[in-house]
């Protein structure tokens, strides 16, 4: 069979020529797809990438030899990348959760971590809102303050009638020296 015959517009109709042209394009696309997405094709792509990376490395080495400034920049960037990789590969420490302490009268700073205090604090904030009862401030940090200080009256530390809402500035200014009820 003679395969040297190439059809042209004169020997076949226009529609058939367009169909053959489309078929050739399809075959080229299929061959390209098969070349890339088969195991051999992927291996060829990887090999090509390795060759390009090796060529880029050689170019960088030549540049580094020609200038000390460029060499220092390359070394600095390499050390930054190495540090980032090392930091990412380290396992993150797990947070340590401590159980909430059991409430006891006069227990010091641990009092503020007890469930009883947190529930009472929330209840007072819902009752009075997020507004300082001394100056009317609504932004910033809001504290639930003991009117009669815990240090002097430990038996009143969980009494809802001994609590008021103050902004950070008013509460720190008041300290435990004043027993003014701003409600």
PATOR-781637 format. One record per residue: residue number from 1; x, y, z of N, C-alpha, C in turn. Coordinates in Angstrom, 2 decimals, decimal comma. Atoms other than C-alpha are relative to their C-alpha. Last residue first. Layout:
<pts>
balo:NUM	npx:X	npy:Y	npz:Z	capx:X	capy:Y	capz:Z	cpx:X	cpy:Y	cpz:Z
...
</pts>
This chain:
<pts>
balo:183	npx:1,20	npy:0,48	npz:0,68	capx:-23,58	capy:50,93	capz:91,22	cpx:-1,07	cpy:0,99	cpz:0,18
balo:182	npx:0,33	npy:-0,85	npz:1,15	capx:-20,43	capy:52,86	capz:92,09	cpx:-1,26	cpy:-0,45	cpz:-0,71
balo:181	npx:0,92	npy:0,78	npz:0,82	capx:-20,02	capy:51,40	capz:95,61	cpx:-0,48	cpy:0,90	cpz:-1,13
balo:180	npx:1,12	npy:-0,74	npz:0,59	capx:-16,95	capy:53,06	capz:97,13	cpx:-0,82	cpy:-0,92	cpz:-0,89
balo:179	npx:1,16	npy:0,91	npz:0,00	capx:-14,81	capy:50,71	capz:99,24	cpx:-1,23	cpy:0,70	cpz:-0,58
balo:178	npx:1,28	npy:-0,70	npz:0,02	capx:-11,41	capy:52,34	capz:98,60	cpx:-1,13	cpy:-1,02	cpz:-0,06
balo:177	npx:0,02	npy:-1,04	npz:-1,03	capx:-7,93	capy:51,09	capz:99,48	cpx:-1,36	cpy:0,66	cpz:0,15
balo:176	npx:0,74	npy:0,57	npz:-1,14	capx:-8,08	capy:47,77	capz:97,66	cpx:-0,08	cpy:1,01	cpz:1,14
balo:175	npx:-0,81	npy:0,97	npz:-0,73	capx:-7,16	capy:49,32	capz:94,29	cpx:-0,81	cpy:-0,63	cpz:1,12
balo:174	npx:0,72	npy:0,25	npz:-1,25	capx:-9,43	capy:52,21	capz:93,24	cpx:0,82	cpy:-0,90	cpz:0,92
balo:173	npx:-0,06	npy:-1,20	npz:-0,81	capx:-6,97	capy:53,37	capz:90,59	cpx:-0,64	cpy:-0,18	cpz:1,37
balo:172	npx:-1,37	npy:-0,08	npz:-0,49	capx:-6,55	capy:49,82	capz:89,28	cpx:0,17	cpy:1,24	cpz:0,87
balo:171	npx:-0,24	npy:1,09	npz:-0,95	capx:-10,34	capy:49,40	capz:89,07	cpx:1,42	cpy:0,07	cpz:0,57
balo:170	npx:0,71	npy:-0,26	npz:-1,26	capx:-10,92	capy:52,81	capz:87,50	cpx:0,29	cpy:-1,07	cpz:1,04
balo:169	npx:-0,59	npy:-1,18	npz:-0,65	capx:-8,22	capy:52,34	capz:84,84	cpx:-0,67	cpy:0,27	cpz:1,35
balo:168	npx:-1,31	npy:0,32	npz:-0,56	capx:-9,30	capy:48,77	capz:83,96	cpx:0,59	cpy:1,17	cpz:0,78
balo:167	npx:-1,02	npy:0,09	npz:1,03	capx:-12,95	capy:49,68	capz:83,50	cpx:1,35	cpy:-0,25	cpz:0,68
balo:166	npx:-0,82	npy:-1,20	npz:0,18	capx:-15,34	capy:48,87	capz:86,34	cpx:0,95	cpy:-0,21	cpz:-1,18
balo:165	npx:-0,75	npy:0,03	npz:1,25	capx:-18,25	capy:46,42	capz:86,81	cpx:0,74	cpy:1,33	cpz:-0,15
balo:164	npx:0,37	npy:-1,06	npz:0,93	capx:-19,42	capy:45,95	capz:90,41	cpx:0,89	cpy:-0,08	cpz:-1,25
balo:163	npx:-0,68	npy:-0,13	npz:1,29	capx:-19,38	capy:43,09	capz:92,90	cpx:-0,56	cpy:1,15	cpz:-0,83
balo:162	npx:-1,28	npy:-0,65	npz:-0,25	capx:-20,18	capy:42,85	capz:96,64	cpx:0,77	cpy:0,23	cpz:-1,31
balo:161	npx:0,27	npy:-1,38	npz:-0,43	capx:-23,89	capy:42,10	capz:96,09	cpx:1,28	cpy:0,78	cpz:0,31
balo:160	npx:0,34	npy:-0,79	npz:1,19	capx:-22,88	capy:38,98	capz:94,12	cpx:-0,28	cpy:1,47	cpz:0,35
balo:159	npx:1,30	npy:-0,64	npz:-0,23	capx:-21,14	capy:37,54	capz:97,19	cpx:-0,30	cpy:0,93	cpz:-1,18
balo:158	npx:0,97	npy:0,56	npz:0,93	capx:-18,34	capy:35,20	capz:96,10	cpx:-1,42	cpy:0,53	cpz:0,24
balo:157	npx:-0,55	npy:0,06	npz:1,36	capx:-15,46	capy:37,22	capz:97,63	cpx:-0,94	cpy:-0,62	cpz:-1,02
balo:156	npx:0,91	npy:-0,64	npz:0,95	capx:-17,50	capy:38,25	capz:100,69	cpx:0,46	cpy:-0,16	cpz:-1,46
balo:155	npx:1,28	npy:0,71	npz:-0,03	capx:-15,84	capy:35,81	capz:103,19	cpx:-1,02	cpy:0,59	cpz:-0,98
balo:154	npx:-0,02	npy:1,22	npz:0,81	capx:-12,40	capy:37,09	capz:102,15	cpx:-1,33	cpy:-0,76	cpz:-0,02
balo:153	npx:1,26	npy:0,71	npz:-0,25	capx:-13,15	capy:40,62	capz:103,45	cpx:-0,07	cpy:-1,29	cpz:-0,83
balo:152	npx:0,51	npy:-0,39	npz:-1,32	capx:-9,84	capy:42,51	capz:103,82	cpx:-1,28	cpy:-0,75	cpz:0,39
balo:151	npx:-1,08	npy:0,11	npz:-0,98	capx:-7,84	capy:40,91	capz:100,98	cpx:-0,48	cpy:0,33	cpz:1,42
balo:150	npx:-0,18	npy:1,40	npz:-0,42	capx:-11,00	capy:40,30	capz:98,99	cpx:1,05	cpy:-0,13	cpz:1,09
balo:149	npx:-1,10	npy:0,80	npz:0,54	capx:-11,67	capy:44,04	capz:98,82	cpx:0,09	cpy:-1,41	cpz:0,59
balo:148	npx:-0,79	npy:0,19	npz:-1,21	capx:-15,14	capy:45,44	capz:99,68	cpx:1,10	cpy:-0,99	cpz:-0,40
balo:147	npx:0,17	npy:-1,31	npz:-0,66	capx:-16,45	capy:46,61	capz:96,33	cpx:0,78	cpy:-0,01	cpz:1,32
balo:146	npx:0,57	npy:0,20	npz:-1,33	capx:-14,99	capy:43,55	capz:94,59	cpx:-0,09	cpy:1,36	cpz:0,68
balo:145	npx:-0,73	npy:-0,44	npz:-1,19	capx:-14,43	capy:44,46	capz:90,96	cpx:-0,74	cpy:-0,37	cpz:1,27
balo:144	npx:1,03	npy:0,15	npz:-1,03	capx:-15,52	capy:42,79	capz:87,74	cpx:0,72	cpy:0,17	cpz:1,32
balo:143	npx:-0,29	npy:0,84	npz:-1,16	capx:-13,07	capy:44,21	capz:85,23	cpx:-1,26	cpy:-0,12	cpz:0,84
balo:142	npx:0,99	npy:-0,17	npz:-1,06	capx:-13,67	capy:45,58	capz:81,72	cpx:0,31	cpy:-1,00	cpz:1,11
balo:141	npx:0,18	npy:1,15	npz:-0,88	capx:-10,79	capy:45,97	capz:79,29	cpx:-0,98	cpy:0,35	cpz:1,11
balo:140	npx:-1,15	npy:0,45	npz:-0,79	capx:-11,12	capy:48,57	capz:76,56	cpx:-0,35	cpy:-1,19	cpz:0,87
balo:139	npx:-1,07	npy:0,67	npz:0,74	capx:-14,30	capy:50,24	capz:75,36	cpx:1,09	cpy:-0,46	cpz:0,94
balo:138	npx:0,53	npy:1,24	npz:0,58	capx:-17,54	capy:51,04	capz:77,24	cpx:1,06	cpy:-0,77	cpz:-0,78
balo:137	npx:-0,81	npy:0,52	npz:1,12	capx:-16,34	capy:53,74	capz:79,65	cpx:-0,59	cpy:-1,32	cpz:-0,50
balo:136	npx:0,84	npy:0,21	npz:1,18	capx:-19,16	capy:55,11	capz:81,88	cpx:0,74	cpy:-0,52	cpz:-1,23
balo:135	npx:-0,21	npy:-1,07	npz:0,98	capx:-16,83	capy:56,63	capz:84,52	cpx:-0,85	cpy:-0,16	cpz:-1,27
balo:134	npx:-0,61	npy:-1,19	npz:-0,58	capx:-17,70	capy:54,66	capz:87,68	cpx:0,06	cpy:1,13	cpz:-1,01
balo:133	npx:1,00	npy:-0,64	npz:-0,85	capx:-20,14	capy:51,97	capz:86,57	cpx:0,56	cpy:1,23	cpz:0,71
balo:132	npx:-0,58	npy:-0,35	npz:-1,30	capx:-17,86	capy:51,01	capz:83,69	cpx:-1,04	cpy:0,77	cpz:0,81
balo:131	npx:-0,11	npy:-1,45	npz:-0,16	capx:-20,00	capy:49,57	capz:80,90	cpx:0,52	cpy:0,29	cpz:1,41
balo:130	npx:-1,42	npy:-0,34	npz:0,17	capx:-20,04	capy:46,03	capz:79,56	cpx:0,16	cpy:1,52	cpz:0,01
balo:129	npx:-0,47	npy:-0,34	npz:1,34	capx:-23,44	capy:45,04	capz:80,96	cpx:1,47	cpy:0,37	cpz:-0,02
balo:128	npx:-0,33	npy:-1,43	npz:0,10	capx:-24,75	capy:45,19	capz:84,55	cpx:0,45	cpy:0,43	cpz:-1,39
balo:127	npx:0,91	npy:-0,86	npz:-0,78	capx:-26,63	capy:41,85	capz:84,86	cpx:0,26	cpy:1,49	cpz:-0,23
balo:126	npx:1,31	npy:0,03	npz:0,66	capx:-24,82	capy:39,98	capz:82,09	cpx:-0,95	cpy:0,97	cpz:0,68
balo:125	npx:-0,14	npy:-0,70	npz:1,28	capx:-21,44	capy:41,08	capz:83,46	cpx:-1,31	cpy:0,01	cpz:-0,77
balo:124	npx:-0,06	npy:-1,44	npz:-0,29	capx:-22,51	capy:40,06	capz:86,98	cpx:0,13	cpy:0,81	cpz:-1,29
balo:123	npx:1,34	npy:-0,41	npz:-0,45	capx:-23,57	capy:36,57	capz:85,82	cpx:-0,06	cpy:1,50	cpz:0,26
balo:122	npx:0,84	npy:-0,04	npz:1,19	capx:-20,31	capy:36,14	capz:83,91	cpx:-1,40	cpy:0,51	cpz:0,36
balo:121	npx:-0,46	npy:-1,13	npz:0,82	capx:-18,30	capy:37,05	capz:87,01	cpx:-0,87	cpy:0,16	cpz:-1,23
balo:120	npx:0,52	npy:-1,21	npz:-0,65	capx:-20,35	capy:34,62	capz:89,14	cpx:0,39	cpy:1,25	cpz:-0,79
balo:119	npx:1,46	npy:-0,01	npz:0,16	capx:-19,69	capy:31,75	capz:86,71	cpx:-0,60	cpy:1,27	cpz:0,59
balo:118	npx:0,31	npy:-0,26	npz:1,41	capx:-15,98	capy:32,59	capz:86,49	cpx:-1,50	cpy:0,04	cpz:-0,25
balo:117	npx:-0,25	npy:-1,41	npz:0,33	capx:-15,63	capy:32,89	capz:90,25	cpx:-0,41	cpy:0,31	cpz:-1,43
balo:116	npx:0,97	npy:-0,82	npz:-0,75	capx:-17,31	capy:29,51	capz:90,95	cpx:0,17	cpy:1,48	cpz:-0,34
balo:115	npx:1,27	npy:0,01	npz:0,73	capx:-15,29	capy:27,78	capz:88,19	cpx:-1,03	cpy:0,90	cpz:0,70
balo:114	npx:1,02	npy:0,97	npz:-0,43	capx:-12,05	capy:28,74	capz:89,85	cpx:-1,27	cpy:0,15	cpz:-0,81
balo:113	npx:0,08	npy:1,11	npz:0,95	capx:-9,32	capy:30,54	capz:87,88	cpx:-1,06	cpy:-1,02	cpz:0,39
balo:112	npx:0,52	npy:-0,49	npz:1,27	capx:-9,72	capy:33,92	capz:89,64	cpx:-0,08	cpy:-1,09	cpz:-1,08
balo:111	npx:1,44	npy:-0,24	npz:-0,11	capx:-9,33	capy:32,26	capz:93,05	cpx:-0,60	cpy:0,37	cpz:-1,35
balo:110	npx:0,67	npy:1,15	npz:0,63	capx:-5,86	capy:31,00	capz:92,03	cpx:-1,51	cpy:0,15	cpz:0,04
balo:109	npx:0,23	npy:-0,26	npz:1,43	capx:-4,64	capy:34,53	capz:92,86	cpx:-0,68	cpy:-1,15	cpz:-0,72
balo:108	npx:-0,95	npy:-0,82	npz:0,75	capx:-5,07	capy:34,00	capz:96,63	cpx:-0,37	cpy:0,16	cpz:-1,47
balo:107	npx:-0,99	npy:0,80	npz:0,73	capx:-6,93	capy:31,07	capz:98,21	cpx:0,95	cpy:0,80	cpz:-0,86
balo:106	npx:-1,32	npy:-0,59	npz:-0,16	capx:-8,76	capy:33,06	capz:100,91	cpx:1,10	cpy:-0,74	cpz:-0,75
balo:105	npx:-0,02	npy:-1,39	npz:-0,45	capx:-11,84	capy:30,81	capz:101,09	cpx:1,44	cpy:0,45	cpz:0,19
balo:104	npx:-0,16	npy:-0,05	npz:-1,45	capx:-11,40	capy:27,59	capz:99,12	cpx:0,06	cpy:1,47	cpz:0,39
balo:103	npx:0,10	npy:-1,23	npz:-0,79	capx:-12,54	capy:26,90	capz:95,55	cpx:0,18	cpy:-0,26	cpz:1,49
balo:102	npx:1,20	npy:0,08	npz:-0,83	capx:-11,26	capy:23,81	capz:93,74	cpx:-0,01	cpy:1,22	cpz:0,92
balo:101	npx:-0,15	npy:0,27	npz:-1,43	capx:-8,66	capy:24,66	capz:91,10	cpx:-1,35	cpy:-0,04	cpz:0,72
balo:100	npx:0,36	npy:-1,20	npz:-0,76	capx:-9,45	capy:24,33	capz:87,40	cpx:0,09	cpy:-0,33	cpz:1,49
balo:99	npx:1,38	npy:0,02	npz:-0,48	capx:-7,55	capy:21,43	capz:85,85	cpx:-0,29	cpy:1,26	cpz:0,82
balo:98	npx:0,04	npy:0,28	npz:-1,43	capx:-4,36	capy:22,36	capz:84,04	cpx:-1,45	cpy:-0,02	cpz:0,45
balo:97	npx:1,23	npy:-0,47	npz:-0,63	capx:-4,20	capy:22,05	capz:80,31	cpx:0,02	cpy:-0,40	cpz:1,46
balo:96	npx:0,27	npy:0,68	npz:-1,26	capx:-0,74	capy:21,78	capz:78,81	cpx:-1,23	cpy:0,63	cpz:0,64
balo:95	npx:0,32	npy:-0,89	npz:-1,13	capx:-0,56	capy:22,77	capz:75,18	cpx:-0,34	cpy:-0,81	cpz:1,24
balo:94	npx:1,42	npy:0,04	npz:-0,31	capx:1,15	capy:20,22	capz:72,93	cpx:-0,28	cpy:0,91	cpz:1,19
balo:93	npx:0,30	npy:0,51	npz:-1,35	capx:4,58	capy:21,23	capz:71,72	cpx:-1,51	cpy:0,06	cpz:0,25
balo:92	npx:0,47	npy:-1,08	npz:-0,87	capx:4,83	capy:21,58	capz:67,95	cpx:-0,32	cpy:-0,57	cpz:1,38
balo:91	npx:1,38	npy:0,15	npz:-0,47	capx:6,93	capy:18,90	capz:66,27	cpx:-0,38	cpy:1,15	cpz:0,94
balo:90	npx:0,06	npy:0,29	npz:-1,43	capx:10,07	capy:20,18	capz:64,52	cpx:-1,46	cpy:-0,15	cpz:0,43
balo:89	npx:-0,06	npy:1,44	npz:-0,23	capx:9,99	capy:19,85	capz:60,71	cpx:-0,06	cpy:-0,37	cpz:1,48
balo:88	npx:1,26	npy:0,63	npz:0,37	capx:8,80	capy:23,41	capz:60,20	cpx:-0,02	cpy:-1,48	cpz:0,33
balo:87	npx:1,02	npy:-0,43	npz:-0,95	capx:11,71	capy:24,87	capz:62,15	cpx:-1,32	cpy:-0,68	cpz:-0,29
balo:86	npx:-0,27	npy:0,64	npz:-1,29	capx:14,27	capy:22,85	capz:60,18	cpx:-1,08	cpy:0,34	cpz:1,02
balo:85	npx:0,29	npy:1,43	npz:0,14	capx:12,71	capy:23,87	capz:56,86	cpx:0,20	cpy:-0,71	cpz:1,32
balo:84	npx:1,44	npy:0,17	npz:0,12	capx:12,61	capy:27,54	capz:57,88	cpx:-0,39	cpy:-1,47	cpz:-0,11
balo:83	npx:0,60	npy:-0,26	npz:-1,31	capx:16,22	capy:27,46	capz:59,11	cpx:-1,51	cpy:-0,24	cpz:-0,05
balo:82	npx:-0,33	npy:1,12	npz:-0,87	capx:17,42	capy:25,84	capz:55,86	cpx:-0,61	cpy:0,14	cpz:1,38
balo:81	npx:0,82	npy:1,13	npz:0,45	capx:15,56	capy:28,44	capz:53,80	cpx:0,25	cpy:-1,22	cpz:0,88
balo:80	npx:1,38	npy:-0,30	npz:-0,37	capx:17,09	capy:31,27	capz:55,82	cpx:-0,92	cpy:-1,16	cpz:-0,38
balo:79	npx:0,11	npy:0,23	npz:-1,44	capx:20,57	capy:29,68	capz:55,53	cpx:-1,42	cpy:0,28	cpz:0,49
balo:78	npx:-0,07	npy:1,44	npz:-0,25	capx:20,19	capy:29,38	capz:51,75	cpx:-0,14	cpy:-0,29	cpz:1,49
balo:77	npx:1,30	npy:0,56	npz:0,37	capx:19,05	capy:33,01	capz:51,53	cpx:-0,03	cpy:-1,50	cpz:0,26
balo:76	npx:1,00	npy:-0,49	npz:-0,96	capx:22,11	capy:34,20	capz:53,46	cpx:-1,36	cpy:-0,62	cpz:-0,30
balo:75	npx:-0,19	npy:0,73	npz:-1,26	capx:24,46	capy:32,01	capz:51,41	cpx:-1,04	cpy:0,41	cpz:1,03
balo:74	npx:0,40	npy:1,38	npz:0,22	capx:23,04	capy:33,36	capz:48,13	cpx:0,13	cpy:-0,81	cpz:1,29
balo:73	npx:1,46	npy:0,04	npz:0,11	capx:23,26	capy:36,95	capz:49,36	cpx:-0,51	cpy:-1,43	cpz:-0,17
balo:72	npx:0,56	npy:-0,20	npz:-1,33	capx:26,87	capy:36,46	capz:50,52	cpx:-1,53	cpy:-0,05	cpz:-0,01
balo:71	npx:-0,28	npy:1,22	npz:-0,76	capx:27,86	capy:34,97	capz:47,14	cpx:-0,60	cpy:0,13	cpz:1,41
balo:70	npx:0,98	npy:1,00	npz:0,44	capx:26,17	capy:37,87	capz:45,33	cpx:0,18	cpy:-1,29	cpz:0,78
balo:69	npx:1,31	npy:-0,48	npz:-0,46	capx:28,18	capy:40,37	capz:47,38	cpx:-1,08	cpy:-1,03	cpz:-0,36
balo:68	npx:0,15	npy:0,39	npz:-1,41	capx:31,40	capy:38,36	capz:46,89	cpx:-1,36	cpy:0,43	cpz:0,55
balo:67	npx:0,24	npy:-1,13	npz:-0,89	capx:31,09	capy:38,59	capz:43,10	cpx:-0,22	cpy:-0,48	cpz:1,44
balo:66	npx:-0,37	npy:-1,29	npz:0,58	capx:32,37	capy:36,41	capz:40,25	cpx:-0,17	cpy:1,16	cpz:0,96
balo:65	npx:-1,45	npy:-0,09	npz:0,15	capx:32,45	capy:33,10	capz:42,10	cpx:0,42	cpy:1,39	cpz:-0,49
balo:64	npx:-0,57	npy:-0,09	npz:-1,34	capx:28,85	capy:33,53	capz:43,27	cpx:1,52	cpy:0,14	cpz:-0,06
balo:63	npx:0,23	npy:-1,36	npz:-0,50	capx:27,75	capy:34,26	capz:39,71	cpx:0,65	cpy:0,20	cpz:1,36
balo:62	npx:-0,87	npy:-0,89	npz:0,78	capx:29,38	capy:31,05	capz:38,48	cpx:-0,15	cpy:1,44	cpz:0,47
balo:61	npx:-1,37	npy:0,21	npz:-0,47	capx:27,74	capy:29,11	capz:41,31	cpx:0,98	cpy:0,89	cpz:-0,75
balo:60	npx:-0,15	npy:-0,67	npz:-1,29	capx:24,37	capy:30,63	capz:40,47	cpx:1,42	cpy:-0,14	cpz:0,54
balo:59	npx:0,00	npy:-1,44	npz:0,27	capx:24,75	capy:29,58	capz:36,82	cpx:0,18	cpy:0,79	cpz:1,28
balo:58	npx:-1,31	npy:-0,33	npz:0,57	capx:25,71	capy:26,06	capz:37,88	cpx:0,11	cpy:1,49	cpz:-0,28
balo:57	npx:-0,98	npy:0,07	npz:-1,08	capx:22,65	capy:25,88	capz:40,11	cpx:1,40	cpy:0,35	cpz:-0,49
balo:56	npx:0,17	npy:-1,21	npz:-0,79	capx:20,39	capy:27,08	capz:37,27	cpx:1,01	cpy:0,04	cpz:1,15
balo:55	npx:-0,51	npy:-1,11	npz:0,81	capx:21,79	capy:24,35	capz:35,01	cpx:-0,10	cpy:1,32	cpz:0,77
balo:54	npx:-1,46	npy:0,13	npz:-0,01	capx:21,24	capy:21,72	capz:37,71	cpx:0,64	cpy:1,15	cpz:-0,78
balo:53	npx:-0,45	npy:-0,39	npz:-1,34	capx:17,66	capy:22,96	capz:38,18	cpx:1,52	cpy:-0,07	cpz:0,10
balo:52	npx:0,14	npy:-1,46	npz:-0,10	capx:17,02	capy:22,82	capz:34,41	cpx:0,49	cpy:0,49	cpz:1,37
balo:51	npx:-1,03	npy:-0,61	npz:0,85	capx:18,41	capy:19,27	capz:34,24	cpx:-0,04	cpy:1,51	cpz:0,09
balo:50	npx:-1,28	npy:0,18	npz:-0,68	capx:16,30	capy:18,20	capz:37,21	cpx:1,13	cpy:0,64	cpz:-0,80
balo:49	npx:-0,05	npy:-0,95	npz:-1,11	capx:13,19	capy:19,69	capz:35,58	cpx:1,33	cpy:-0,09	cpz:0,74
balo:48	npx:-0,16	npy:-1,34	npz:0,58	capx:13,87	capy:17,81	capz:32,34	cpx:0,11	cpy:1,06	cpz:1,10
balo:47	npx:-1,39	npy:-0,08	npz:0,45	capx:14,34	capy:14,57	capz:34,27	cpx:0,30	cpy:1,38	cpz:-0,58
balo:46	npx:-0,84	npy:-0,13	npz:-1,21	capx:11,03	capy:15,14	capz:36,04	cpx:1,47	cpy:0,14	cpz:-0,37
balo:45	npx:0,23	npy:-1,36	npz:-0,53	capx:9,26	capy:15,76	capz:32,71	cpx:0,88	cpy:0,23	cpz:1,22
balo:44	npx:-0,70	npy:-0,94	npz:0,89	capx:10,84	capy:12,62	capz:31,20	cpx:-0,15	cpy:1,43	cpz:0,49
balo:43	npx:-1,44	npy:0,16	npz:-0,27	capx:9,76	capy:10,54	capz:34,21	cpx:0,81	cpy:0,98	cpz:-0,86
balo:42	npx:-0,27	npy:-0,69	npz:-1,27	capx:6,25	capy:11,93	capz:33,84	cpx:1,48	cpy:-0,09	cpz:0,36
balo:41	npx:0,11	npy:-1,44	npz:0,23	capx:6,20	capy:10,91	capz:30,18	cpx:0,30	cpy:0,80	cpz:1,25
balo:40	npx:-1,21	npy:-0,40	npz:0,72	capx:7,50	capy:7,43	capz:30,95	cpx:0,00	cpy:1,51	cpz:-0,23
balo:39	npx:-1,15	npy:0,11	npz:-0,91	capx:4,85	capy:6,96	capz:33,60	cpx:1,28	cpy:0,45	cpz:-0,67
balo:38	npx:-0,35	npy:1,40	npz:-0,24	capx:2,15	capy:8,28	capz:31,27	cpx:1,19	cpy:-0,03	cpz:0,93
balo:37	npx:0,72	npy:0,62	npz:-1,09	capx:0,67	capy:11,75	capz:31,57	cpx:0,18	cpy:-1,52	cpz:0,12
balo:36	npx:-0,15	npy:-0,64	npz:-1,31	capx:3,17	capy:13,79	capz:29,57	cpx:-0,60	cpy:-0,86	cpz:1,12
balo:35	npx:-1,42	npy:-0,22	npz:-0,29	capx:3,78	capy:11,77	capz:26,40	cpx:0,18	cpy:0,56	cpz:1,41
balo:34	npx:-0,60	npy:1,27	npz:-0,38	capx:0,21	capy:10,45	capz:26,40	cpx:1,47	cpy:0,16	cpz:0,37
balo:33	npx:0,58	npy:0,42	npz:-1,27	capx:-1,19	capy:13,97	capz:26,42	cpx:0,66	cpy:-1,29	cpz:0,49
balo:32	npx:-0,56	npy:-0,90	npz:-1,01	capx:1,18	capy:15,08	capz:23,65	cpx:-0,48	cpy:-0,41	cpz:1,39
balo:31	npx:-1,40	npy:0,39	npz:-0,17	capx:0,24	capy:12,02	capz:21,56	cpx:0,67	cpy:0,86	cpz:1,06
balo:30	npx:0,00	npy:1,27	npz:-0,71	capx:-3,46	capy:12,70	capz:22,12	cpx:1,44	cpy:-0,45	cpz:0,27
balo:29	npx:0,38	npy:-0,27	npz:-1,39	capx:-3,03	capy:16,36	capz:21,14	cpx:0,06	cpy:-1,28	cpz:0,83
balo:28	npx:-1,11	npy:-0,73	npz:-0,62	capx:-1,12	capy:15,39	capz:17,98	cpx:-0,30	cpy:0,26	cpz:1,48
balo:27	npx:-1,09	npy:0,96	npz:-0,20	capx:-3,75	capy:12,76	capz:17,12	cpx:1,20	cpy:0,67	cpz:0,66
balo:26	npx:0,37	npy:0,89	npz:-1,10	capx:-6,57	capy:15,27	capz:17,63	cpx:1,12	cpy:-0,98	cpz:0,31
balo:25	npx:-0,13	npy:-0,81	npz:-1,22	capx:-4,81	capy:17,79	capz:15,39	cpx:-0,33	cpy:-0,85	cpz:1,22
balo:24	npx:-1,43	npy:-0,15	npz:-0,27	capx:-4,40	capy:15,11	capz:12,70	cpx:0,23	cpy:0,77	cpz:1,30
balo:23	npx:-0,48	npy:1,29	npz:-0,50	capx:-8,10	capy:14,21	capz:12,96	cpx:1,49	cpy:0,06	cpz:0,32
balo:22	npx:0,44	npy:0,15	npz:-1,39	capx:-9,08	capy:17,86	capz:12,66	cpx:0,50	cpy:-1,29	cpz:0,61
balo:21	npx:-0,81	npy:-0,97	npz:-0,75	capx:-6,99	capy:18,20	capz:9,46	cpx:-0,36	cpy:-0,09	cpz:1,50
balo:20	npx:-1,35	npy:0,57	npz:-0,14	capx:-8,56	capy:15,02	capz:8,12	cpx:0,91	cpy:0,92	cpz:0,82
balo:19	npx:0,11	npy:1,14	npz:-0,91	capx:-12,05	capy:16,36	capz:8,84	cpx:1,37	cpy:-0,64	cpz:0,22
balo:18	npx:0,12	npy:-0,55	npz:-1,35	capx:-11,17	capy:19,69	capz:7,22	cpx:-0,08	cpy:-1,12	cpz:1,04
balo:17	npx:-1,31	npy:-0,57	npz:-0,34	capx:-9,94	capy:17,86	capz:4,11	cpx:-0,03	cpy:0,59	cpz:1,41
balo:16	npx:-0,88	npy:1,12	npz:-0,32	capx:-13,13	capy:15,74	capz:4,05	cpx:1,38	cpy:0,50	cpz:0,40
balo:15	npx:0,41	npy:0,57	npz:-1,28	capx:-15,32	capy:18,84	capz:4,22	cpx:0,91	cpy:-1,14	cpz:0,45
balo:14	npx:-0,42	npy:-0,90	npz:-1,09	capx:-13,40	capy:20,55	capz:1,40	cpx:-0,33	cpy:-0,56	cpz:1,37
balo:13	npx:0,84	npy:-1,16	npz:-0,28	capx:-13,83	capy:17,62	capz:-0,97	cpx:0,50	cpy:0,80	cpz:1,19
balo:12	npx:1,15	npy:0,34	npz:-0,84	capx:-11,02	capy:15,33	capz:-2,05	cpx:-0,80	cpy:1,26	cpz:0,27
balo:11	npx:0,26	npy:1,43	npz:0,09	capx:-8,43	capy:15,37	capz:-4,84	cpx:-1,19	cpy:-0,43	cpz:0,85
balo:10	npx:0,44	npy:0,39	npz:1,33	capx:-8,50	capy:19,15	capz:-5,42	cpx:-0,40	cpy:-1,47	cpz:-0,05
balo:9	npx:1,37	npy:-0,46	npz:0,23	capx:-8,41	capy:20,13	capz:-1,75	cpx:-0,53	cpy:-0,45	cpz:-1,36
balo:8	npx:0,12	npy:-1,45	npz:0,03	capx:-5,35	capy:18,00	capz:-1,08	cpx:-1,42	cpy:0,37	cpz:-0,38
balo:7	npx:1,17	npy:-0,59	npz:0,64	capx:-4,80	capy:14,39	capz:-0,02	cpx:0,07	cpy:1,52	cpz:0,02
balo:6	npx:0,50	npy:-0,98	npz:-0,94	capx:-1,27	capy:13,24	capz:0,66	cpx:-1,19	cpy:0,68	cpz:-0,65
balo:5	npx:1,07	npy:-0,86	npz:0,50	capx:-0,36	capy:10,02	capz:-1,15	cpx:-0,47	cpy:0,93	cpz:1,10
balo:4	npx:-0,55	npy:-1,30	npz:0,37	capx:3,00	capy:8,71	capz:0,08	cpx:-1,06	cpy:0,96	cpz:-0,52
balo:3	npx:0,35	npy:-0,99	npz:-1,03	capx:1,38	capy:5,86	capz:1,98	cpx:0,51	cpy:1,38	cpz:-0,36
balo:2	npx:-0,79	npy:-1,22	npz:0,15	capx:1,33	capy:3,42	capz:-0,97	cpx:-0,47	cpy:1,04	cpz:1,01
balo:1	npx:0,84	npy:-1,18	npz:0,00	capx:0,00	capy:0,00	capz:0,00	cpx:0,89	cpy:1,24	cpz:0,00
</pts>
